[in-house]
Amino acid sequence: MESKKRVRKSNRVRLLAAVVASSSIILAACGSSSTTKSSSTSPSGSATSGTITWWASPIAQVGVRQTLINAFEKAYPKIHVKLVSAPTNTGTNRSQVVAQISGGSSTPDVFMGDVIWPAQFGAHGLAVPLSNYLPSSYWAKFAPGLVSGAKYKGKIYGSPLFEDQGFLYYRKDLLAQAHLPVPKTWEQLKQEALTLVHDHLVKYGFVWQGNSYEGLTCDFMEYFTSAGGKVTNASYTKAYLDSPQAIRTVSFMRSLITSGASPAAVTTMEEPQAMSTFNAGDAAFLRNWDYAWSNSQTPSDSKVVGKVGVAPLPTFSGHSYPGYSTIGGWNLYINPHSKHIATDLTFIKWMSSVQAQTILGKKYSEIPTVQSVRTSIAAEASAPPPEKVAAKTRLIARPAGTPNYPALSTAIYTNINAALNGSTSVKSALAAAESQANTALSGGL
């Protein structure tokens, strides 16, 4: 990801930023965490004493990580968890933890990482295959699709902690004033955005993530899948980015800008910029992750409190509604050099407990990964709108089943950004994207 500030609730907005250009790239290592006390139990997830380090970037609001640690230490008073705050830039985060583990460091013991990391980390021996230690009954409790996304070559490397997905946020008051419905197609959204701007009801119509970084890959996946496109074949040996579906997708994205439905500045926007524009009351529509709801309803952060609605993302005309939302989120991984794997497993198992998942879902408006908790919270009248809408959305995973995903994603977002800002044609951008993607899939850079 690119640089991302996590100030209060808006701080998790960088969750889906760009990873490094190749899974083999390792940046300079940061220092190891402090030493830990040894646990005498075997690696079964039943250790009840010891000290471990947890490497984690900030989650949504201030204090989430420590709240979870405090609750865990209350349940296991003889286990101490030392929090090591990871960089909020996910690319830097990944580079630093890779450097530590590749260098043989036994710390951090447990690290929080992006849902797109399993193939990269599994292929290079940078994470413990958790399925070697945790039974099938453990994995059965998670929401569909999350465990398969944590696999590489049949082994599960990440335990799902919380999920993200894209949503459409809209100004209820503006749509009511203009007598417009919540848009169900991208074409309808574009027209409504133009209407609201032309009628001087709002400065900008639609803001989203158009900068050259991982977030643009996420946005592209939503448009592209709704148009019927696929990035690669099932074996990750061939890319399909210079296709009619891709041309339709990127041509539409470019037209949002050239028509005035989206500002030209959207080509430099990431989650924080799009969020702040919407919260300032300057945009009618916003594509963002689930955290944006809490952020938009915080008076100190937002001028649109009480004026925001949440809906599934649209689809393209001629395709079924709703559209697709890119899966984001974070897993917990174990350092293969950790000296405290039994204690690590105790911590990871607790983080998937009803107590921990309820803290994330009810107190901090994260989407739980455990299906029973997700269903329970969504059924409550007081549930945050994103958690209710999440049950109606269709999800699409990024093509991260290849260890070469970072280079593949870079091929996507750099070329599409060039098309969006007008520095190259849509056709030329997609031809370059496909060529570079095929090079990435073959193991090149």
ZANUDREN-141284 format. One record per residue (C-alpha): z, x, y. Coordinates in steps of 0.25 Angstrom, whole numbers. Layout:
% residues N
{rec {Z, X, Y}}
...
***
This chain:
% residues 445
{rec {0, 0, 0}}
{rec {-1, 4, 14}}
{rec {11, 6, 23}}
{rec {19, -6, 23}}
{rec {32, -10, 30}}
{rec {41, -19, 24}}
{rec {49, -25, 35}}
{rec {58, -36, 30}}
{rec {51, -46, 22}}
{rec {37, -41, 26}}
{rec {40, -28, 20}}
{rec {34, -31, 6}}
{rec {21, -34, 12}}
{rec {16, -21, 8}}
{rec {18, -23, -7}}
{rec {3, -24, -10}}
{rec {-2, -12, -2}}
{rec {-11, -1, -7}}
{rec {-8, 8, -18}}
{rec {-12, 23, -19}}
{rec {-27, 25, -21}}
{rec {-26, 30, -35}}
{rec {-15, 29, -46}}
{rec {-15, 44, -48}}
{rec {-12, 47, -33}}
{rec {2, 52, -31}}
{rec {8, 54, -17}}
{rec {19, 63, -14}}
{rec {32, 60, -21}}
{rec {44, 55, -14}}
{rec {58, 60, -18}}
{rec {65, 54, -30}}
{rec {76, 44, -29}}
{rec {90, 48, -32}}
{rec {95, 51, -46}}
{rec {100, 40, -55}}
{rec {111, 39, -65}}
{rec {107, 38, -80}}
{rec {108, 25, -88}}
{rec {112, 27, -103}}
{rec {105, 15, -108}}
{rec {91, 14, -115}}
{rec {79, 9, -107}}
{rec {81, -5, -111}}
{rec {84, -11, -98}}
{rec {98, -13, -101}}
{rec {104, -2, -93}}
{rec {116, -6, -85}}
{rec {120, 7, -77}}
{rec {113, 18, -70}}
{rec {106, 21, -57}}
{rec {91, 19, -54}}
{rec {81, 20, -42}}
{rec {72, 8, -39}}
{rec {60, 12, -30}}
{rec {56, 0, -23}}
{rec {49, -3, -9}}
{rec {55, -15, -1}}
{rec {53, -29, -6}}
{rec {50, -40, 4}}
{rec {63, -41, 12}}
{rec {73, -30, 15}}
{rec {84, -29, 4}}
{rec {76, -35, -8}}
{rec {77, -22, -16}}
{rec {92, -20, -13}}
{rec {95, -35, -16}}
{rec {89, -33, -30}}
{rec {96, -20, -32}}
{rec {110, -26, -28}}
{rec {108, -38, -38}}
{rec {104, -29, -49}}
{rec {116, -19, -47}}
{rec {125, -32, -47}}
{rec {119, -35, -60}}
{rec {120, -21, -65}}
{rec {131, -14, -57}}
{rec {130, -1, -64}}
{rec {116, 1, -61}}
{rec {112, 6, -47}}
{rec {98, 5, -41}}
{rec {94, 14, -30}}
{rec {83, 9, -22}}
{rec {72, 18, -17}}
{rec {64, 12, -7}}
{rec {49, 14, -10}}
{rec {39, 15, 1}}
{rec {34, 2, 6}}
{rec {20, 7, 5}}
{rec {16, 4, -9}}
{rec {6, 15, -10}}
{rec {16, 25, -6}}
{rec {27, 18, -15}}
{rec {18, 20, -27}}
{rec {14, 35, -23}}
{rec {28, 39, -22}}
{rec {33, 32, -34}}
{rec {21, 38, -42}}
{rec {24, 52, -37}}
{rec {39, 51, -41}}
{rec {36, 46, -55}}
{rec {24, 55, -57}}
{rec {33, 67, -53}}
{rec {43, 63, -64}}
{rec {54, 57, -55}}
{rec {64, 48, -62}}
{rec {66, 40, -50}}
{rec {63, 30, -46}}
{rec {68, 23, -58}}
{rec {62, 9, -55}}
{rec {51, 7, -45}}
{rec {45, -5, -39}}
{rec {30, -5, -39}}
{rec {18, -13, -36}}
{rec {12, -23, -47}}
{rec {-1, -14, -47}}
{rec {6, -2, -52}}
{rec {7, -4, -67}}
{rec {-6, 2, -71}}
{rec {-5, 14, -61}}
{rec {9, 17, -66}}
{rec {7, 14, -80}}
{rec {-5, 23, -82}}
{rec {2, 35, -76}}
{rec {15, 33, -82}}
{rec {22, 30, -69}}
{rec {30, 18, -74}}
{rec {38, 14, -87}}
{rec {31, 4, -96}}
{rec {42, -7, -95}}
{rec {36, -15, -106}}
{rec {41, -3, -115}}
{rec {56, -8, -111}}
{rec {55, -22, -108}}
{rec {52, -33, -118}}
{rec {41, -44, -117}}
{rec {52, -54, -113}}
{rec {55, -46, -100}}
{rec {40, -47, -96}}
{rec {38, -62, -100}}
{rec {47, -67, -88}}
{rec {37, -62, -77}}
{rec {27, -71, -70}}
{rec {13, -70, -77}}
{rec {4, -59, -73}}
{rec {15, -49, -68}}
{rec {18, -42, -81}}
{rec {3, -40, -84}}
{rec {1, -34, -71}}
{rec {12, -24, -74}}
{rec {5, -19, -86}}
{rec {-3, -7, -89}}
{rec {-9, -5, -103}}
{rec {0, -15, -109}}
{rec {13, -10, -104}}
{rec {21, -16, -92}}
{rec {25, -6, -81}}
{rec {31, -15, -70}}
{rec {42, -26, -70}}
{rec {37, -37, -60}}
{rec {47, -38, -49}}
{rec {41, -47, -39}}
{rec {27, -53, -36}}
{rec {18, -54, -24}}
{rec {5, -62, -22}}
{rec {-3, -66, -11}}
{rec {-1, -79, -3}}
{rec {-8, -86, 9}}
{rec {1, -88, 20}}
{rec {-3, -98, 31}}
{rec {2, -104, 44}}
{rec {5, -119, 40}}
{rec {7, -123, 55}}
{rec {-7, -117, 58}}
{rec {-14, -124, 47}}
{rec {-7, -137, 50}}
{rec {-11, -136, 65}}
{rec {-26, -134, 61}}
{rec {-25, -144, 50}}
{rec {-30, -134, 40}}
{rec {-26, -133, 25}}
{rec {-20, -121, 18}}
{rec {-33, -114, 14}}
{rec {-37, -113, -1}}
{rec {-49, -104, 0}}
{rec {-51, -91, 7}}
{rec {-63, -98, 15}}
{rec {-54, -109, 20}}
{rec {-43, -99, 24}}
{rec {-54, -91, 32}}
{rec {-58, -104, 39}}
{rec {-44, -109, 42}}
{rec {-41, -95, 48}}
{rec {-53, -96, 57}}
{rec {-49, -110, 61}}
{rec {-35, -106, 65}}
{rec {-39, -94, 72}}
{rec {-51, -101, 80}}
{rec {-41, -112, 84}}
{rec {-32, -102, 90}}
{rec {-21, -106, 81}}
{rec {-18, -92, 76}}
{rec {-23, -78, 79}}
{rec {-27, -74, 65}}
{rec {-32, -82, 53}}
{rec {-29, -75, 40}}
{rec {-22, -61, 38}}
{rec {-21, -53, 25}}
{rec {-21, -39, 20}}
{rec {-34, -32, 23}}
{rec {-30, -17, 25}}
{rec {-35, -7, 16}}
{rec {-23, -7, 6}}
{rec {-18, -13, -7}}
{rec {-16, -26, 0}}
{rec {-31, -28, 3}}
{rec {-33, -27, -12}}
{rec {-23, -38, -14}}
{rec {-30, -47, -4}}
{rec {-44, -44, -10}}
{rec {-39, -47, -24}}
{rec {-35, -61, -19}}
{rec {-49, -64, -12}}
{rec {-57, -57, -23}}
{rec {-50, -64, -35}}
{rec {-52, -78, -28}}
{rec {-67, -75, -27}}
{rec {-67, -72, -42}}
{rec {-67, -57, -41}}
{rec {-61, -47, -50}}
{rec {-59, -32, -46}}
{rec {-61, -26, -60}}
{rec {-64, -29, -74}}
{rec {-52, -31, -84}}
{rec {-53, -16, -88}}
{rec {-52, -10, -74}}
{rec {-65, -3, -76}}
{rec {-74, -10, -66}}
{rec {-72, -15, -52}}
{rec {-79, -28, -47}}
{rec {-77, -26, -32}}
{rec {-92, -27, -28}}
{rec {-94, -41, -33}}
{rec {-98, -55, -27}}
{rec {-83, -59, -27}}
{rec {-79, -47, -20}}
{rec {-90, -48, -10}}
{rec {-85, -63, -7}}
{rec {-71, -58, -6}}
{rec {-72, -47, 4}}
{rec {-83, -54, 12}}
{rec {-73, -65, 14}}
{rec {-62, -56, 17}}
{rec {-71, -49, 28}}
{rec {-75, -63, 33}}
{rec {-60, -66, 36}}
{rec {-60, -55, 46}}
{rec {-74, -56, 52}}
{rec {-72, -71, 54}}
{rec {-59, -70, 61}}
{rec {-51, -77, 50}}
{rec {-43, -64, 48}}
{rec {-41, -53, 59}}
{rec {-49, -40, 58}}
{rec {-35, -33, 57}}
{rec {-33, -39, 43}}
{rec {-41, -27, 38}}
{rec {-29, -19, 42}}
{rec {-18, -29, 38}}
{rec {-8, -27, 27}}
{rec {3, -36, 23}}
{rec {12, -33, 35}}
{rec {2, -35, 45}}
{rec {-4, -48, 39}}
{rec {10, -53, 38}}
{rec {15, -50, 52}}
{rec {2, -56, 58}}
{rec {5, -69, 50}}
{rec {20, -69, 54}}
{rec {16, -67, 68}}
{rec {9, -80, 68}}
{rec {-5, -74, 70}}
{rec {-11, -78, 57}}
{rec {-13, -91, 50}}
{rec {-15, -85, 35}}
{rec {-9, -73, 28}}
{rec {-11, -68, 14}}
{rec {1, -60, 10}}
{rec {12, -59, -1}}
{rec {24, -68, -4}}
{rec {33, -60, 5}}
{rec {25, -65, 17}}
{rec {32, -79, 16}}
{rec {46, -74, 18}}
{rec {41, -65, 29}}
{rec {34, -76, 36}}
{rec {46, -85, 36}}
{rec {55, -74, 42}}
{rec {57, -77, 57}}
{rec {60, -63, 61}}
{rec {46, -59, 55}}
{rec {38, -71, 57}}
{rec {33, -81, 67}}
{rec {28, -91, 57}}
{rec {40, -95, 50}}
{rec {39, -109, 44}}
{rec {24, -109, 47}}
{rec {19, -102, 34}}
{rec {13, -108, 22}}
{rec {10, -101, 9}}
{rec {-2, -103, -1}}
{rec {-10, -97, -12}}
{rec {-21, -88, -7}}
{rec {-35, -95, -6}}
{rec {-47, -94, -15}}
{rec {-61, -93, -12}}
{rec {-70, -105, -11}}
{rec {-75, -109, -24}}
{rec {-63, -103, -32}}
{rec {-50, -110, -36}}
{rec {-38, -111, -28}}
{rec {-28, -104, -26}}
{rec {-34, -90, -24}}
{rec {-27, -77, -30}}
{rec {-15, -69, -25}}
{rec {-14, -55, -28}}
{rec {-2, -51, -36}}
{rec {7, -41, -30}}
{rec {22, -37, -32}}
{rec {30, -26, -38}}
{rec {35, -22, -51}}
{rec {46, -13, -56}}
{rec {43, 0, -63}}
{rec {51, 11, -70}}
{rec {49, 26, -68}}
{rec {45, 32, -81}}
{rec {54, 44, -77}}
{rec {66, 35, -74}}
{rec {79, 40, -82}}
{rec {85, 26, -81}}
{rec {75, 17, -88}}
{rec {85, 7, -94}}
{rec {91, 5, -80}}
{rec {78, 4, -74}}
{rec {74, -7, -84}}
{rec {88, -14, -81}}
{rec {84, -15, -66}}
{rec {70, -19, -69}}
{rec {74, -30, -78}}
{rec {84, -35, -68}}
{rec {73, -36, -57}}
{rec {66, -46, -66}}
{rec {78, -54, -68}}
{rec {80, -68, -62}}
{rec {90, -63, -52}}
{rec {81, -52, -47}}
{rec {69, -61, -46}}
{rec {76, -72, -40}}
{rec {81, -63, -29}}
{rec {66, -58, -26}}
{rec {61, -72, -27}}
{rec {71, -81, -19}}
{rec {78, -71, -10}}
{rec {65, -63, -6}}
{rec {54, -72, -9}}
{rec {47, -62, -19}}
{rec {39, -68, -30}}
{rec {47, -66, -43}}
{rec {40, -60, -55}}
{rec {49, -67, -65}}
{rec {42, -81, -68}}
{rec {55, -89, -70}}
{rec {60, -84, -56}}
{rec {47, -86, -49}}
{rec {46, -101, -55}}
{rec {60, -104, -51}}
{rec {59, -99, -37}}
{rec {46, -106, -35}}
{rec {51, -119, -39}}
{rec {62, -119, -29}}
{rec {59, -127, -16}}
{rec {64, -115, -8}}
{rec {55, -105, -14}}
{rec {46, -97, -5}}
{rec {32, -103, -3}}
{rec {25, -90, -9}}
{rec {33, -92, -22}}
{rec {29, -107, -23}}
{rec {14, -103, -20}}
{rec {14, -91, -30}}
{rec {15, -101, -41}}
{rec {1, -107, -37}}
{rec {-6, -94, -34}}
{rec {-16, -86, -43}}
{rec {-13, -71, -44}}
{rec {-22, -59, -46}}
{rec {-18, -45, -49}}
{rec {-24, -33, -42}}
{rec {-33, -25, -52}}
{rec {-21, -15, -55}}
{rec {-22, -14, -70}}
{rec {-29, 0, -68}}
{rec {-21, 13, -64}}
{rec {-32, 15, -54}}
{rec {-29, 2, -46}}
{rec {-25, 10, -33}}
{rec {-39, 15, -32}}
{rec {-45, 2, -36}}
{rec {-37, -5, -25}}
{rec {-41, 5, -15}}
{rec {-55, 3, -18}}
{rec {-53, -12, -15}}
{rec {-45, -12, -3}}
{rec {-52, 0, 5}}
{rec {-66, -6, 3}}
{rec {-62, -20, 6}}
{rec {-55, -16, 18}}
{rec {-67, -9, 23}}
{rec {-75, -22, 21}}
{rec {-65, -30, 28}}
{rec {-65, -21, 41}}
{rec {-80, -21, 41}}
{rec {-82, -6, 39}}
{rec {-90, -9, 27}}
{rec {-98, -21, 21}}
{rec {-91, -30, 10}}
{rec {-102, -26, 0}}
{rec {-100, -11, 3}}
{rec {-85, -12, 2}}
{rec {-85, -19, -11}}
{rec {-96, -9, -17}}
{rec {-87, 3, -13}}
{rec {-74, -5, -18}}
{rec {-81, -7, -32}}
{rec {-85, 7, -33}}
{rec {-72, 13, -29}}
{rec {-65, 3, -38}}
{rec {-73, 7, -50}}
{rec {-70, 22, -47}}
{rec {-55, 18, -47}}
{rec {-56, 11, -60}}
{rec {-62, 23, -67}}
{rec {-51, 31, -62}}
{rec {-57, 38, -50}}
{rec {-51, 37, -36}}
***
